[in-house]
Amino acid sequence: EVLLLESGGGLVQPGGSLRLSCAASGFTFSTYAMSWVRQAPGKGLEWVTSIGGSGSPTYYTDSVRGRLTVSRDNSQDTLFLQMNSLRAEDTAVYYCARDKGGSISGLGDSWGQGTLVTVSS
Amino acid sequence: IQMTQSPSTLSASVGDRVTITCRASQTINSWLAWYQQRPGIAPKLLIYKASSLETGVPSRFSGSGSGTEFTLTISSLQPDDSATYYCQQYNSYSRGYTFGQGTKLEIK
């Protein structure tokens, strides 16, 4: 069974930093691209970033490029999202998702339960 | 690429046939997915490549379309289908893998 477990969310001040993790199990992690998708409170889904199985390439939505950085540790089956220069509009539940078929597609066939990031003073 | 769903909300009865439409601002060929999200729970993939049913998804769900116009159909609505449904285009990373704004489906 594919399992994805996010952690690292919390309350952070504007301009601050946070690092999210997503621990994967139940599949060969290194052979799958992974994505982060977020959902602001009461709002719809927004694709944030994707990363290839080997760690490259990486793609970002325009609003986070240069502030959020996706990475992975295939030896630990873990996906990361380093979040810097956080803004109020980054407040959301952040989901990690496995890209269907292995290659980068942004198409999530398995999702974690999400972790809430709140940016507020 | 902008994705526009209609309607935004929908109320229907058990056993009804329900259709949700998704329009893309430019052609995305068949790179269109549908997700179901119940409150407080992560999205679930239902349909990919416009019409391919994800493993384990009931056959009452179906998808159609290509280019810029797509539909999700539930052939016989069940109580468990109460949820918000999102379309997503995954045609090109350069334009972002954008989602529609969602359609909230309520059971009468």
Interface residues (C-beta under 8 A of the other chain):
Chain A: S35 V37 G44 L45 E46 W47 S50 Y59 T61 D62 Y95 K100 I104 S105 G106 L107 G108 D109 W111 G112 Q113 G114
Chain B: A33 Y35 Q37 I41 A42 P43 K44 L45 Y48 E54 Y86 Q88 Y90 Y93 S94 G96 Y97 T98 F99 G100 Q101 G102
